[in-house]
Amino acid sequence: ERQATKSLAASIIVHCQTSLAAFKVPRYIEFISELPRTATRKVAKHELKGISPAGSRLSWDVGQWK
């Protein structure tokens, strides 16, 4: 299993910048151990919106890298 590091986040951003339009490149990279799920095992997207990237130690604000 790969460790969540700033260099991994940076490599993800570089890949996105080369593969996606500028407005689709993520502003934050956050690593979580598992995705929240509903009773039917679908991803609970409404719970993902409640996760704050600024409060996690495994998140990076890409805007600070520029």
Salt bridges, closest charged atoms under 4 A:
GLU47 OE2 - HIS46 NE2 3.93
